[in-house]
Amino acid sequence: MNNQLQPKVVITIFGATGDLAKRKLFPSIYRLYKSGKLSKDFAVVGLARRPWTNEILRENVAKSIDEALSPEEDLEEFTSHFYYQSFDVTDESSYSGLNMLINDLEGTYNTEGNRVFYLAMAPEFFGTIANKLKQYGLKDSGGWSRLVIEKPFGVDLESAKKLNKELRAAFDEEQIYRIDHYLGKEMIQNIEVIRFANGIFEHLWNNRFISNIQITSSETLGVEERARYYDHSGATRDMVQNHMLQMVALLAMEPPISLTTEEIRSEKIKVLRAIRNMKPEKVDDFFVRGQYDSGDMKGKSVPAYRDEADELKDSNTETFVAGKILIDNYRWAGVPIYIRTGKRLAEKSTKIVIEFKNLPMNLYYQQDKDKHPNLLIINIQPNEGITLCLNAKKSGTGALAEPIQLAYNHNAVSGINTPEAYEKLLYDCMVGDATNFTHWDEVALSWKFVDTLLDVWSKNVANFPNYESGSMGPDAADELLAKDRFHWWSF
Ligand code: NAP
């Protein structure tokens, strides 16, 4: 493996005692190390306020890797690369100490001044940290410096602009890696390949042959321990502004002229620009919001959202959103893209269904209602793969058809677990590939679209709760498609 693909780096994690570091970042760094994608010349600096030591951090790193991956080897050599500094990000005096520690580690591990600053902390600190990293010279190291930012990126367009301004005062756009972990998922990255490497799909990928597209990302879990965060966010900010609109962009973009970051981003940005912005008075014709009531999930009764915590008692926050998105360009005019996401729904699944138009004549079904359109289903999670629904002759005499499915199950075929999204994204960041991170223009256009919804909804008290836990959301989400003579496909 050459040097370029095996980065030497000091990774500094702000928020190293938190949930994200524990569940995602430590196991991902370990897997990169084990697979040889990370040079043995690396160090990780963990920062947070609590008075941990190197040893406590190392024990926690080993524990999180044991829990996530159950490796059968001693982790001591690996965890010896981890260092802890107790650090309040708002305290000026912490930063020069951090610079000294990183400089020392660069000497010890020969990491050539390459630095990743990973902000696994609440977003209100992002601006301050970026600014201090610049002020105290931490980003001027002789190698490359990159800043990784977690979501949420603001709470609306205005706050996102403000945050972006603060970040850009310290880092260039090319140095900022905004994580949308969906973009690290194997099957999300596969959308481009399925489309642009298969003539049988790409030639039909337009309004002449596709009747509608459906994107569903459903969770069975409720708000769990994240009540405070979630109640300020809701499904629109948590899922639609980022993950759902990113999937829309990948499904609808034009083929890029090459696979460079710039070309792919530029095509995605064009799609986001072409999404029809709704007039406020039209929001309720295009979008449905919901909040879960109590219900029954696999034989267990579960409480309503408003009963999950005291502070949610009168909440008007949506735990479900469904909507119809229209893209006003030559390829997509007239094709609705329906999105749906929510908590406490009947199943945990993210999938995309492409419904093709029916043939003008199909003589092989006795009744119109039995006719089955061709569907391409892209399963993102937990199953990964694609299914193509076709019509074939029913065996026996006669000339009747029946729907059949051709399925490709990614996990079964490859026989290994796909790398965690975070592992891939961390690696991309370290090798300087920003393709699967969101550019500021994408963030801004997405906020512009969802701000209209949020603004209208903030002015009207919703009739919540309006869907039972364990269902697939409010009836209005079904009516949204029924108005256009479609229905949600479930498999
Ligand atoms: P968390 O568990 O609450 O962790 C927050 C971390 O920040 C802790 O390590 C905390 O440690 C540290 N911290 C808080 N105030 C600090 C200060 N003034 N100075 C230094 N450190 C401070 O949060 P999380 O779930 O890991 O989430 C981190 C970020 O990732 C958030 O932006 C979140 O939205 C995003 N995210 C998380 C997930 C996930 O699965 N958890 C998924 C997607 C996005 P001390 O208390 O010891 O200081």
Residues whose N, C-alpha, C, O or C-beta is under 5 A from the ligand:
A	BS01	NAP	G15 A16 T17 G18 D19 L20 A21 L47 A48 R49 R50 F87 D88 V89 T90 L119 A120 M121 A122 P123 E150 K151 P152
